[in-house]
């Protein structure tokens, strides 16, 4: 199926279901972001996302969230105390 046809078909299904205006492409970003937040190894996320190189996955999706930073610094604080 051509990408434009797939996007059009998804848009019709989304509208019929009464879902908000998200694109199929956006759902892919959401899946990859959630997998990274869940701690799935980057090479596994890369394979799922079908990125050519794990560097792409890490560059685009490796966002350190505030809670993760607090946990990391808390572990360091515990070690230094």
ABEGO torsion letter per residue (X at the ends): XBAAAAAAAAAAAAAAAGBBBBBAAAAAAAAAAAAAAAGBBAAAAAAAAGBABAAAAAAAABBBBAAAAAAAAAAAAAAAX
